[in-house]
Each structure stands twice: as structure tokens, then as C-alpha cells.
Amino acid sequence: MSELRDVLWFRGLCRAGTARAVRQVGCVGLGEAARAAGVAKSSVSRWERGLQQPRGEAAVRYARWLHSQVALVSEGESL
């Protein structure tokens, strides 16, 4: 995925309220997700609740990390 496509996909998941569900299905805590994006837990929380739009490199990192989680879940791997 390109960076722009990654971020647009991630923003769509946030708007739909799906980003949090994807993270939780993988039994991944807010702290681990925040570390993957290089941001505070509060930032990830605001993104997932649709209170703030993810931007910049942090959005790209989190989008790619979340995409990898979706791939693992859809392959049936244990996270």
C-alpha cells in the first residue's frame, strides 16, 4: 500500500469505529498500539473514537501496523 492509501484506509476505519475493534480482536492494548505509531496512548484513543484525525508519519506507522494486524487475524494466526 502507498502511504496515502494507508492513511486513507486507516482514517476510514477510524470514522467507522472499526480501528479499535481490529486492535481489540488481536488482543492488543492501547499502549502497544501507541508504541507502534510512536505516539501517546491518548492520541490513539482519540483517533479510534473519531475525535481527532490521524496525520503525518504517525498515521502512516499506525495504519501499516494496523494493516499487519488485519492480515494476521485474517490468516488465523494468534497475535
N, C-alpha and C positions, 0 to 999 in steps of 0.2 A: 504494500500500500504506500502511496505517496504521503508526505507529511500533511498536505491539505486534506486529502481524503481521510487520513487517520483522524484528524481533528474534527472534521465534519461528522464522521461516523460517531465519534465519542460525544460530541455535542448533541447529536440526535438521541443517543442513549440517555444522556442526562435529562433532556427535555421530556422524554417518555417515562422517565423514572426507572429505566432498566439498568443503568450502570451499577447502581447499588445492588440490585438483585443478582447481577452477574458476579459481582465481587463476593457476595454472601453465599452463592451456590458453591463457589470454590472454597468456602470456609476461610476466607482471607479477611483479616481485620483491617480496620481503618488505618492503623499505624503502618502496617506493611504496604498497603496501597499508597500511602503518603510517601513512604521512603522510596518506592519505585518511581514516583513522579518528582521527588526532590522538593516536596512542599510540606507544609504543616497539615496535620490531620484535619484542622478546621477548614482548610481550602478544599480538600477532597469532599468533606461533608457538604460544604456549600455547593460544590459542583453537582454532587449526586442529588441534592434536594432542589436543584434548579434555581438557587438563589444567586449564583454567580456563574458567569460563562468562563469555561477554561480557555486560557490563552497561552501563546508562546511555546517555548520549549517544554515547559512543564506539561502542557496539554498534550504535546506530541509524545512525550515519555509515558504519560499515563495512558493515553489511547493505545499505544503499542503494547504496553504491559497488559491492559485490559483485553486487547485482542488476543494476546497469547493465552490468557486465562480462558477465553471463549473457546479457543482451539483445543486446549487441554480438556475442558469439560465435554466438548462435543466428541472428542476421541475416547471419552470414557475413562481418562486417566484420573487417578487420585491426586488431588492437589496437596 
